[in-house]
Amino acid sequence: MRLPSALLGVLLALVIPASAHAAGLFVLSGSDAGDPTHSIPGLISLADGGGEFQNSASGGAVIAGSGVGPYVYNSGGTGSIRQFSGGTYRTITSNIPAVKSMTVTGRGLVVAIGNKLQYVGATGARSDVPYGTLGGGDSWVAIATAPNGHVIGWSWKNGWGQLWDFNLAGGAPSSQDYTGTINDPFFNNRDNGGTYGAGPVGNAGDIAVDGTGGLWVANALKDGTIGQIWHSPAGGSLNLLASNYYKPHITATGDGKAYASTSDYSAPGFITDVYRFPGETKVTSVAGKLTKSAVFDLAVDRCYTTCSVSLPGGGGGGGGGGSTGKTASPLKSTPKTAKVTKAGLIFKLACRTDCTVSVSGKLAYAKAKKKKRKKASAAASTKLKTTKIKLKAGKAKTVVIKLSKGQRKAIKKAKRKKRKVTAKLKVKVTPKGGRTSTRSLKLKVR
C-alpha cells in the first residue's frame, strides 16, 4: 500500500536522525491465574537479551514513554494516570474514564478517550485538542508522537481505519481514509469478508513513529486475532513484516527500530512474546516469566521532540494547543565538576536529541572577603564568557569556557588558600525544531 502524498510530505518532514534516546523498554503485564508462579504482573523492564525486572507489581492498561519515566494509565477504581520515576509512582490525575492510548508531546500529555483527544493538565483537568474530536460512530484506536511534534492518530469506524496528522500548533489535521483495501493495515476488529465488531478491540492495535520518521502499525483483525505488523520508512510505502500476532502493540525507538508484542491471554495458559524489528528477533526469553503472562501494552521510555514531559498548566493546551507548563531540559546527563586546563574551564554535556547549548554564568569563591569597588575590572570579573556548542543525540561533548588571566589567577589563589570555587552556570538547551529550556548547574571547580 502506498501512503497518500499529503501524509508522505508530513512524514518526510519528520526525519531527524537519532532524535530520541531509548532509555529502556517497559511492559505492562498481568499474571496468569492458572499459573501465577511462572507469570509476572506489573510494570516490567525488558532487556534485549530477555532480562526482566519488576519495577512495580502495580501496572495498568496503557503506557507512554517520556524519557524520564513512563506514564501509566490504570483503569482500576475511577481510573488514574501515574508517572513512574525514581523507583516509585507519582499520581498525575484520578477520576479519568477509559483511556485507549496516550502520548507525550512537546505541549504536554495527550490522551485518547472515546472519540476525543484531550490534554491532561497539571491539575488533572482535561481540555480538548483542537480538531481532535471525531464524528459519531468514530473512536480512537491509537496515537503517537512524531519527531516534528505532530500527533499521528489512528481512528476507527465500522472496522475501517483512518490516519490523521495533527499539528498541535493549530490548524486542521490532514487525514487519509483506508476503506476498501484488502489486508488493510488499519483494520481493527474486522476481517477481509467485511464483518466487524461493535468497536475497536480492547487492548489491541497500535501505531508508533520512530525517530527517523518511520511509521509502524500493529493491527488487530476480528476479535484481536491474526494481527499483523506493518512498517513504512519516511516517504515510503507500508509493507507487511509479520503476521499471526494476537492483540498486538508496538513502540518505536529513536534510531528506526521497533518492539511489538503478541499476547494470547484468552484462557489460562497465557502465551506471550515480544519481538524487535527490523528482523523480527525475539526479545523475550523462555526462561523468563513474561512469556507466560498477559501483555497489555509496551513503550520505549524515550525522549520525544523537545523532551517536554511537563503537563500544560490548568486545563491543557486549549485554543492553539499552547502549554503554560515548564519544558523539561533535554539534557541527558549533567556533570558535578569542571576542570581548569590550558584551554579553559572544561566539562562534558550530553543531550537526548540533536540540540544547541548556550552556557553562561559566573565563578563563586567560598569565604571570599567582600571589598567595595566602584567597578570590577575585566581581569578580576567573576562573570564567565558565554559559550555555544552543538550536540548530537546521545553523544557527550566537551564544553570549553575560556578564562581570563585574572580569573585563572583568582582560581589559583583560592585553591592555594583551600577555598572552594564553584561555577554557577545557566545552560540553555534548544532541541532541533523545539523550544528552549534552561537548566541551572553548580559545578565544583577542580
N, C-alpha and C positions, 0 to 999 in steps of 0.2 A: 504494500500500500504506500502511496505517495502522500506525504504531508502537504496540506494546502500552502500555496505560495505566500499568503499573508502570514501564516504561522511560521513558515520557514524563515521569513525575513526576521521575525522576532527571535527565533532560536539561533539564527546566525549571529545575531547581536549579543547573544548570551555568552559567547566564547571568551572565557577568561581563564587560561590555563592555570591549573592548581590553585584556584581561587578560594578553596576551602580546605580546612585542615581536618583530617579524620582523627578524632580523639577517642575512638572506641565504638564498638558495636554493642548496642543494648537490645535485649529481647524481653518482651512481656510474656510470661508463660503461666500456665496453670497446671496443677498436678493431676494425675490420673487417680481417681478414687479407687479404681480397681488395682492399682499398683503404686501406692504413694511412696514407698521406699526407693523406687527406681525412677521417680519423676521429680521435678523441681519447680516450685512456683515462685512468682515474684518478678523482680527486676534483675535480670541476669546479664552479666558481661560475657560476651563470647569472643574468643580469640580465633584467629585463622587456623590455628593448629587444633582447634576443638576444645581448648581450655575453657572451663566455665567457672564463673564466680557469682555467687548470690549476693548482690548488693543489699537487697531487702526482700523479705518474704512477702511484702506487700507490693502488688503490681498494679495492673489496670488493663484497659481495653485499647487505648490509643496512646502513641508516644511520638514525640517530635524532638529532634536534636537541636541544640543551640550553640554548642562549642564550649559551654561552661556548665554542662549538666542538663540532662534531658527533662522535658516536660511530660507528665503522665496524666492522662485522664482516667479516673476511676469511676465507674458507674454505680458503685455501691452507695447505699443511703440516698442522699439527694443529689449525688454527683459532685465531683470535685476535680480541680486541676492543681497538681503539685509539681514543684521542681525538685529533682534530686541533685544535690550538690554538697560536697564536703562530707559525704557519708550519711546524709540524712535528707528527709523530705521537708520542704517548706511549702505550705499551702498558699496558692495564689488566689483561688476563688472556690466557693462552695455554691450549692443550690444551682447547679447548671444542668440543663437537660442533656439528652444523649448526644454525644459528640461523635461524628462519623470520622473526621480527620482533622488534623491541625498542623500548623507550620509556623516557624518563627521567621519574621521578616524584619527588614530594617525599620519598619514602622510599628513593630510590636507583634504580639501573638495573634494569629488569625485562626479561628475555629470554623468548621463546617457543621452546622446544626440543621438537619432537615433540608429545607431549600434555601437557607441563608448562610452567607459568610459574614462573620462578625469579628470585630476586635474585642479582646478581653482587656479591660483597663486595669490599672494598678490597684484600684479599689475593688476589682471584681466585676464592675459594671460592664455591660456589653453594648456595643453600638454597631450598626450595620456597615459593612464595607460598601462603598458606593458601587452600584450596579451589581452587587453580589447576591441579590435575591432573585431566585428563579421563578418561572411561572408555575401555574397549577399542574400537579402531576409530576413535576420535576423534583429531583433531590440530588444532593451532592454525594459522590462516591469517595473522592479523594482530592486533596490539594497538596501542592508542593511549591517551594520557593526556588526561583531560577537565579542564576548568578547576577543578573541585572536588577534584582529586587522585585521583579514581577511575580505574581502568584499564578501558577498554572493549575486550572481546575478541571476535574472530570465530573460531568453531571450525568444523571440517569433519567430516562423516560421510556417506559414500556420495554425495558431491557436494552435499548439502544444507548450508545454513548455519544456525548458531545464534549469537545475540548474547548476550554476558554483560556484567554490570556488577559490578566488584569494588571494594568499599570496603576499601582496604588497611589501614584501622584495625582490621579484624576483622569477622567475621560472614559468613554465607553470601551468595554473589552472587545477584542476580536474573538471570533468563535468559528468552529467548524463542526458540521453535523456529519456523523459517520453512518447514517442509516443506509440499509440496503446493501451491505457488504458481507459477503460470505467469510467465515472465520474472522469476524470483526475483532480487532484488538481491543475495542472498547465495549465488548459485550459485558453484561453483568446480569446474572440470573435470567439468561436467555440462551436457547440453543439454536442451531442452524435451521431447525424446522420452523422457527418463528414463535414457539411458545415461550412464555416468560412468567415469572412470579409477580407478586404484588408490589415488590420493591427491591432495592439492591440487597444482595446477600449480606447478612450480618457478618462482621469480622472477615471480609473478603474483598479483594480488588484494591489496587493501589497504583499510584504513579509517583515518580521521583525524577528530579532533574539533577544531573551531576555537575561538577564544577567546570566542565568543558562545554556545557550546553546540551549534552545528550539527554534524550527523553527515554525513560524506562516505564514500561507498563506491565502490571501483573493483573490479568483479567480473571474473571470468575464466571464460568458458564453456568448453566442451570443448576441450582442448588449448591453452587460453590465448587462443584467437582470439575475435573478435567480442565483446570485453569492453564493459562499459557503465559510465557514471559516474552515480551517484545522489547525491541530497542531501536532507536533512531539516533544516529550521530547528528550533531547540529547541522542543519541543512540537508539531511539525508532522508531516507525512507524508513518506515517501520518494518523491521524484519523479525520474523518469528525465531526465537532462540531455543525454546524448550516448551514441552507440553506435559500434561498429566500432573499438574500442581493442584493441591487441594487447599481451598481458602487461602490463596497466596497473598503475601505482602512483599513490598520491595522498598529498598532505601539505597541511596547512591552516595558515592564518595566525591571528594573534590578533584580526583585525578582520573575520572572516567570509568570507575568500576561501580558495581552494584552488588547488593546481597538480597536474595529472595528466599522466602520461607514457603514450605509446603507442610500442612499440618492437618491430619485427619483425626479429629477427636470426637467423632460422631457416636462412638461407643467405647467402653473400656478396652484398653489395649491400644493406646494412642500411638500414632506413627508420625514422626516429625523429622524434618531435615532443613538445613539452611545451606544455600549454595552461593558461591561467589562467581560473578560474571565480569568479563567475558570468560568463556571456557567451561562454565557450569561445574566448578570444582566444589566438592562437598566440604563444608566447614565443620559441621557437627561431627562428633566422634561417637562411635558405637559404645565406647567406654563411658561416655557422659550420660547425663540424665535428661537433657533436652530432647533427645530422640524419642523419649517415652513420655513427653509432656505435650500439653497444648500450647501452641504459639499464637497469640492474638495480634501481635504487631511487633515491628522491629525498627530501629533507627540508628544510623551512624550519628554520633554526637559531634557534629562538625559545625564550623562557623559559616554562616550564610551571609553573603554580600558584605554589609557593614559590620557584621558580628554584633549587631544590636540585639540584646536579649531583654532590654528594658521594655515594659509594657507601656502603652500610651496612657497618659495621665487621664484620670476621670473615666469617661466612657469610651475612650479609644480615639481612632483617627478622625471619625466624622468627616463631613464635607470633603475636603481633598485628601483625606486619609492621613493627615499630619499627626505627628506624635509630640506630646509635650513632655514625655519621659526623657531621661538621660540616655545617651548612647554609650553602651559598654565599649571599652577600648578593645581594639582587635589585637593588641599586643599578646603574643603567645607566652612570653616569659619576660621577667624583669630581673636585673642584677641587684645585688646587695652592696657591691663595692665598685670603685673606679680606681684606676691606677695612673699615676703620673709617669709619663715617658718623655722621651725627647720630642715625640710628635705632639704631645699634649695630654689631656685627660682622656683616658680611653675606657670603654666598657662595651658590652655587646647587647644588642636588642634583636628580637625576632618577632615576626608578625604572622598571624594566621592566614593573611591574604597578601597579595601584592599591595604595597602601600608606600606612601611618602611620610617621612617622620621629620618633625622640626623640634629641636631640643634647645631650650633656653633655661636660664636660671642664675644662681649665684653661689658663692662659696661662703660657708659659715664656720667660724672658729670658736671652739669652746673656751669659756672663761677669758675671752678677749677683753682687754682694757678699753673702755669707751673713752674716746677723745673727741672733743668738739673741733670740728673742722668746717671751714666755710664751704669747701668743695673737695670731694675726694679726687685725687689725680687718677689719670687713666691707668698708671702703673700700679697704684695701690687699690684699684677698684675691685670689689668682690663680684661684680657682675660678669657673667660668662658670655662669650660670644655665641650668638645663635648659630646652630649647625643644622643643616638639612641633608638627609640621605634617603635613598630609595631601597626598599627591602623586597625581596622575593618571598613568596608564600612559604612559610615554614623554615626559611634559611636564616640563621643568625649572621649578623654583620657587625663589625666593629665601628662604633661611633667615636670620632676623634674631635674633641673640643680644644682648640688652640688656646694656650695660656700666655699671658704677657709675662715679661721679665719680673714685674712687680708681684704678680700672682705666684710665680714659681718661688720667688724669694720668701713671700709670706707663708706659703705652704711648708717650705723647708724649715723656716724659723719655728713654726708652730709644732712641727714634728720633733724638732730638737728639744723643745720645751715640753714634749709629750702632751700636747694639746690636740684634741680630736678635731679633725677637719671634715666637714660634711658638704657634699654637693647637693644643693636643693634644686631639683630640676622640674620643669614643666615640659611634658612630652606630648606634642600634638600629632595625632595619627590620622591620616586621610587615606582610607582604602580606595582602591581603584573604582571609580564610579560611585563612591559612598560619601557619607557625611563625616566631618572631622570630629574627633573626640579628644579629650585632654586627660592625661594621667599624670599625677604628681609622684615624683620619686625622691627618696633621700638615700644617697649613696655615701658610704664611708670611703674617704679618700686614702689610698694606701701609698 
